[in-house]
Amino acid sequence: MKPSNQNNDKFLELVFSEIMAISKGSTNITPEIIAETEDDMQKSVLGGLLYLNQDLDLYRAELRAKMNELERLHQGELQAKMVELEKKNKELIQFNYIASHDLQEPLRTVTSFSKILAKENHDKLDQNGKDYLHFILQASQRMQLLIHELLDYSRIGRNKVLAKVNCNELLEQLEMDMNAAFSENNTQLNYQELPTLVAYSTELRQLFQNLLSNAIKFKQKDIDPIIHISATQMNDHWLFKVKDNGIGIPEKYLEKIFGIFQRLHSKKKYEGTGIGLAHCKKIVDLHNGDIWIESELNVGSTFHFTIPINLTSKINEHDLIEEEN
């Protein structure tokens, strides 16, 4: 008996709906439904759809297994690399700390005996001998300062504590603490309406202190330092700007100045170890922020750095303390 057109339409509608279902990973066709179908053509079509779904299920299962395997391998490799990187980072910090700490003792010995030698044999030494002792003492003092800076660098972030920090009050405190440097150089510091934000309070203080010290140190001759600090709320972070009217930096050095031990001037002209801005970068990195500089020779420099507004969500830290003033 030949099926009616109406039955054919219903069957085609059924086939279409099953093809759509199979494409999404399921079907209502079962061996029982196929067995109950009287029309041989329809039975063949339903059987073909059932086998297609079974083949696709096998393919999907194999594909999922391969994807899961790749994901496990990827996660395993990534985790292994992260563990290795963290281990090497800790080893480097520990080596830096131990090496710096252990170097201090022989340096103290050299400095101490050089001073004793200079005191007890001052009248016996000729000018060359006195000059040599002077050079030894100077070199020892520079090395002690360098070691101290290395220790400070290795300590950044070791005992970090998140706190709510009022940046206006922080700068007021810094201005009082740096009163001698401000007064000697007739420095003018301008800031207002800075935010209260969640940050590592000790490190943030060191960041501002380093940038202020940098602005004062590299002032122009016969021009009083003027420093402007501002903050703008962006989408998900605060953008800080520390602008000065100092000597400026040549463009070719702008990418290098945040490296450790990077000096652009001789020790005779400007004292220091060349590590202060490396401190700044490490502190900003600790806050998951960015730091960069814009500068023009004989006009001044502007340091830009960002601090996330919602720092706690980025570092999974929940225990906050109120900053004590």
C-alpha positions as CSV (number, residue, x, y, z in Angstrom):
1,M,0.0,0.0,0.0
2,K,1.4,3.4,-1.0
3,P,1.7,6.0,1.8
4,S,-0.5,9.1,1.6
5,N,1.0,12.5,0.9
6,Q,-0.2,13.6,4.4
7,N,1.8,10.7,5.9
8,N,4.8,11.7,3.8
9,D,4.6,15.3,5.1
10,K,4.5,14.2,8.7
11,F,7.4,11.8,8.1
12,L,9.5,14.5,6.5
13,E,8.7,16.8,9.4
14,L,9.8,14.0,11.8
15,V,13.1,13.5,9.8
16,F,13.8,17.2,9.9
17,S,13.3,17.5,13.6
18,E,15.4,14.4,14.3
19,I,18.3,15.7,12.1
20,M,18.2,18.9,14.2
21,A,18.2,16.9,17.4
22,I,21.1,14.8,16.2
23,S,23.1,17.9,15.3
24,K,22.7,18.9,19.0
25,G,23.7,15.5,20.3
26,S,20.5,13.7,20.9
27,T,17.6,11.8,19.1
28,N,14.3,10.2,19.9
29,I,14.7,7.4,17.5
30,T,15.0,3.9,19.1
31,P,15.2,0.4,17.7
32,E,11.7,-0.2,19.0
33,I,10.3,2.8,17.0
34,I,12.0,1.5,13.8
35,A,10.6,-2.0,14.4
36,E,7.1,-0.6,14.7
37,T,7.3,1.3,11.4
38,E,5.5,-0.4,8.6
39,D,6.8,1.5,5.6
40,D,10.1,0.0,4.5
41,M,11.4,3.3,3.1
42,Q,10.7,5.1,6.3
43,K,12.2,2.2,8.3
44,S,15.4,2.5,6.3
45,V,15.6,6.3,6.8
46,L,15.0,6.0,10.5
47,G,17.6,3.3,10.8
48,G,20.1,5.4,8.9
49,L,19.4,8.3,11.2
50,L,19.9,6.1,14.3
51,Y,23.2,4.8,13.0
52,L,24.3,8.3,12.1
53,N,23.6,9.5,15.7
54,Q,25.4,6.5,17.1
55,D,28.5,7.2,14.9
56,L,28.3,10.9,15.9
57,D,28.1,9.9,19.5
58,L,31.3,7.8,19.1
59,Y,33.0,10.7,17.3
60,R,31.9,13.2,19.9
61,A,33.1,10.9,22.7
62,E,36.5,10.5,21.1
63,L,36.8,14.2,20.4
64,R,35.9,15.0,24.0
65,A,38.5,12.5,25.2
66,K,41.2,14.0,23.0
67,M,40.2,17.5,24.1
68,N,40.3,16.6,27.8
69,E,43.6,14.9,27.3
70,L,45.0,18.0,25.6
71,E,43.5,20.2,28.3
72,R,45.1,18.0,31.0
73,L,48.5,18.1,29.2
74,H,48.2,21.9,28.8
75,Q,47.2,22.4,32.4
76,G,49.9,20.1,33.6
77,E,52.6,21.7,31.5
78,L,51.4,25.2,32.5
79,Q,51.2,24.2,36.2
80,A,54.6,22.6,36.0
81,K,56.1,25.8,34.4
82,M,54.4,28.0,37.0
83,V,55.7,25.9,39.9
84,E,59.2,25.9,38.3
85,L,59.1,29.6,37.8
86,E,57.9,30.3,41.3
87,K,60.6,28.0,42.6
88,K,63.3,29.8,40.6
89,N,61.9,33.2,41.7
90,K,62.1,32.2,45.4
91,E,65.6,30.8,44.9
92,L,66.7,34.0,43.2
93,I,65.2,36.2,46.0
94,Q,66.8,33.9,48.7
95,F,70.1,34.0,46.9
96,N,69.9,37.8,46.6
97,Y,69.1,38.2,50.2
98,I,71.7,35.7,51.5
99,A,74.4,37.0,49.2
100,S,73.7,40.6,50.1
101,H,73.5,39.9,53.8
102,D,76.7,37.8,53.8
103,L,78.6,40.5,51.8
104,Q,78.0,43.1,54.5
105,E,80.2,41.4,57.1
106,P,83.5,41.5,55.1
107,L,82.7,45.0,53.9
108,R,82.3,46.1,57.5
109,T,85.6,44.5,58.3
110,V,87.3,46.3,55.4
111,T,85.8,49.6,56.3
112,S,86.6,49.3,60.0
113,F,90.2,48.3,59.5
114,S,90.7,51.1,56.8
115,K,89.4,53.6,59.4
116,I,91.8,52.3,62.1
117,L,94.7,52.3,59.6
118,A,93.9,55.9,58.6
119,K,93.6,57.0,62.3
120,E,96.7,55.2,63.7
121,N,99.0,55.7,60.7
122,H,97.9,59.1,59.5
123,D,101.3,60.8,60.1
124,K,103.2,57.8,58.7
125,L,101.4,57.6,55.4
126,D,102.5,59.6,52.4
127,Q,99.9,61.3,50.1
128,N,99.6,58.2,47.9
129,G,98.8,56.1,50.9
130,K,96.2,58.5,52.2
131,D,94.6,58.7,48.7
132,Y,94.5,54.9,48.5
133,L,92.8,54.7,51.9
134,H,90.3,57.4,50.9
135,F,89.5,55.4,47.7
136,I,89.1,52.2,49.7
137,L,86.7,53.8,52.2
138,Q,84.6,55.4,49.4
139,A,84.4,52.2,47.5
140,S,83.4,50.3,50.6
141,Q,80.7,52.9,51.4
142,R,79.3,52.7,47.9
143,M,79.2,48.9,48.1
144,Q,77.4,49.0,51.4
145,L,74.8,51.3,49.9
146,L,74.4,49.0,46.9
147,I,74.0,46.0,49.2
148,H,71.4,47.9,51.3
149,E,69.5,48.7,48.1
150,L,69.6,45.0,46.9
151,L,68.3,43.9,50.3
152,D,65.5,46.4,50.0
153,Y,64.7,45.2,46.5
154,S,64.6,41.6,47.6
155,R,62.2,42.4,50.5
156,I,59.6,44.1,48.3
157,G,56.4,42.1,48.6
158,R,57.8,39.6,51.2
159,N,55.6,40.8,54.0
160,K,52.9,42.6,52.0
161,V,49.7,43.7,53.7
162,L,46.7,45.0,51.9
163,A,45.1,48.1,53.5
164,K,42.9,51.0,52.6
165,V,45.3,53.8,52.0
166,N,44.3,57.5,51.8
167,C,46.8,58.9,49.3
168,N,46.4,62.5,50.4
169,E,47.3,61.5,54.0
170,L,50.2,59.3,52.7
171,L,51.7,62.3,50.9
172,E,51.2,64.6,53.8
173,Q,53.2,62.1,55.9
174,L,55.9,61.8,53.3
175,E,56.2,65.6,53.0
176,M,56.9,65.8,56.7
177,D,59.3,62.9,56.7
178,M,61.2,64.3,53.7
179,N,61.1,67.9,55.1
180,A,64.9,68.2,55.1
181,A,65.2,67.4,51.4
182,F,62.2,69.5,50.5
183,S,63.6,72.5,52.5
184,E,67.2,72.2,51.1
185,N,65.9,72.2,47.6
186,N,63.0,74.6,48.1
187,T,60.7,71.9,46.6
188,Q,57.0,72.6,45.9
189,L,54.7,69.6,46.0
190,N,51.1,70.0,44.5
191,Y,48.4,67.4,44.9
192,Q,44.7,67.3,45.7
193,E,41.7,65.0,45.7
194,L,43.7,61.8,45.5
195,P,41.8,58.6,46.0
196,T,41.6,56.2,49.0
197,L,42.4,52.8,47.5
198,V,43.2,49.2,48.5
199,A,46.9,48.7,48.2
200,Y,50.0,47.4,49.8
201,S,50.6,50.3,52.1
202,T,54.3,50.0,52.8
203,E,55.2,49.4,49.2
204,L,52.9,52.2,47.9
205,R,54.6,54.6,50.3
206,Q,58.0,53.5,49.0
207,L,56.8,54.0,45.5
208,F,55.8,57.6,46.1
209,Q,58.9,58.3,48.1
210,N,61.2,57.0,45.4
211,L,59.5,59.1,42.7
212,L,59.6,62.2,44.9
213,S,63.3,61.7,45.7
214,N,64.0,61.1,42.0
215,A,62.3,64.4,41.1
216,I,64.3,66.3,43.7
217,K,67.6,64.7,42.8
218,F,67.4,65.4,39.1
219,K,66.3,69.0,39.3
220,Q,67.5,71.6,36.9
221,K,70.3,73.9,38.0
222,D,69.0,77.1,39.6
223,I,65.4,76.0,39.2
224,D,63.4,75.0,42.2
225,P,61.7,71.6,41.9
226,I,57.9,71.6,41.3
227,I,56.1,68.3,41.6
228,H,52.5,67.7,40.6
229,I,50.7,64.5,41.5
230,S,47.3,63.6,40.2
231,A,45.1,60.6,39.8
232,T,42.3,59.8,37.4
233,Q,39.8,57.0,37.6
234,M,39.7,54.9,34.5
235,N,37.6,51.9,33.7
236,D,39.1,49.4,36.2
237,H,42.1,51.2,37.6
238,W,43.5,54.5,38.9
239,L,46.0,56.3,36.7
240,F,48.5,58.3,38.7
241,K,50.8,60.9,37.3
242,V,53.9,62.3,39.0
243,K,55.1,65.3,37.0
244,D,58.3,67.3,37.6
245,N,60.2,70.1,36.0
246,G,63.6,68.4,36.2
247,I,66.4,67.8,33.7
248,G,64.4,65.2,31.7
249,I,65.6,62.0,30.1
250,P,66.6,61.4,26.4
251,E,64.0,59.4,24.5
252,K,66.5,56.5,23.7
253,Y,66.8,55.7,27.5
254,L,63.1,55.7,28.4
255,E,62.8,51.9,27.9
256,K,65.8,51.2,30.0
257,I,65.5,53.3,33.1
258,F,63.3,50.7,35.0
259,G,66.0,48.1,34.8
260,I,68.1,47.3,37.8
261,F,71.4,49.1,38.1
262,Q,70.6,51.4,35.1
263,R,72.4,54.7,35.5
264,L,72.2,57.6,33.0
265,H,74.7,59.8,34.8
266,S,78.1,59.4,36.5
267,K,78.4,58.9,40.3
268,K,80.2,62.1,40.5
269,K,77.3,64.1,39.1
270,Y,74.5,62.3,40.8
271,E,74.8,59.9,43.8
272,G,72.9,56.6,43.8
273,T,72.9,53.0,42.9
274,G,70.7,53.0,39.8
275,I,68.1,50.8,41.5
276,G,65.4,53.2,42.7
277,L,63.2,53.0,39.6
278,A,63.6,49.3,39.5
279,H,62.0,49.4,43.0
280,C,59.2,51.4,41.5
281,K,58.5,48.9,38.7
282,K,58.6,45.9,41.1
283,I,56.1,47.7,43.4
284,V,53.7,48.5,40.6
285,D,54.1,44.9,39.3
286,L,53.2,43.7,42.7
287,H,49.9,45.7,42.4
288,N,49.2,44.2,38.9
289,G,49.7,47.6,37.4
290,D,51.8,49.2,34.7
291,I,54.4,52.0,34.9
292,W,55.9,54.1,32.2
293,I,57.4,57.6,31.6
294,E,57.1,60.5,29.3
295,S,60.0,63.0,29.3
296,E,61.6,65.9,27.5
297,L,65.1,67.2,28.0
298,N,65.3,70.4,30.1
299,V,61.6,70.4,30.5
300,G,60.8,67.5,32.9
301,S,59.4,64.0,33.3
302,T,56.0,62.5,34.0
303,F,55.8,59.1,35.6
304,H,52.6,57.3,34.9
305,F,51.5,54.2,36.9
306,T,48.3,52.3,37.4
307,I,46.7,50.6,40.4
308,P,43.6,48.4,39.9
309,I,40.5,49.7,41.6
310,N,39.4,46.3,42.7
311,L,42.8,44.9,43.6
312,T,41.3,42.2,46.0
313,S,39.5,40.4,43.2
314,K,42.7,40.2,41.2
315,I,44.8,38.7,43.9
316,N,42.2,36.8,45.9
317,E,42.9,38.7,49.0
318,H,40.1,39.2,51.5
319,D,41.7,40.2,54.8
320,L,42.0,44.0,54.7
321,I,43.1,46.3,57.5
322,E,42.4,50.0,57.9
323,E,45.6,52.0,57.4
324,E,46.6,53.6,60.7
325,N,47.5,57.2,60.4
